[in-house]
């Protein structure tokens, strides 16, 4: 809601509230006492004074008390409203006296003012002020809480976006340095293969750098990047790195956060293939689990030395964080370590 809309609604509420109060007083006078024209003047001035008083209270609240807690606001109203009611009635009696004398109005037949009557009028005015302030504060507190909630979720969204940007930069830089080191070591041995590898790297980076980290990508696109990554890694590991794919083609259009699969494959090579003299097979598969879930599975042989890989590295930690950001508790990553290490990402369909 814009400020202008809120202000317009406030003035409309003021007009209808105090107009209704004026009409109710007129009905009460008609029913309970002998009618006299002075009552029309009295209650018209009273409604106008209440309008001005509540408007003044709103102005003070917006200037001084908007940042107060609800408790502090109520404590200030406890003394402010009775004082305001007394002032309104004092002004009303003064104005009535001036009007009667200025226009020589005959007030014979109207009720006479007494101390008890004045106190009754003050109580009545105080009750109306309490009623109006209750309605107004309820509306303001509701709006403040709604604005705080919107600000909270906006901040959460910005934090998540920053986390995604940070995680993506970590993954990309890690992969880039690995690829460049592999190509650098190959330049003197086989320049043609190094050039082909640079072409693969350039094509891969063009795709990765255009990925929006806040959006998901299709599995088939992720697979293309992973195949390019594996081609670059094969320059170093040669026959020590073998791959097997078992992808359900029905899942190729399923979406997931970018670079999830690439991170798992990189992890498999680092802790499985690179940690074994004979290398091994990296298996990549995707399959449906029921009607609501699908799994992305990456397998690699275990390290030759037990305890080398426990699944607590930065790559897996970042992947879990990114899954949590994207899906909450609807997605998970588990790692089973044994003779064969299996990383299982479970995702909603």
Helices and strands as residue ranges (DSSP letters): H 3-32, H 37-60, I 61-65, H 70-102, H 115-187, H 191-209, E 216-218, H 219-237, G 238-240, E 241-247, G 249-251, E 255-257, H 260-268, I 269-273, E 280-289, E 293-301, H 314-327, G 328-330, E 332-336, E 340-348
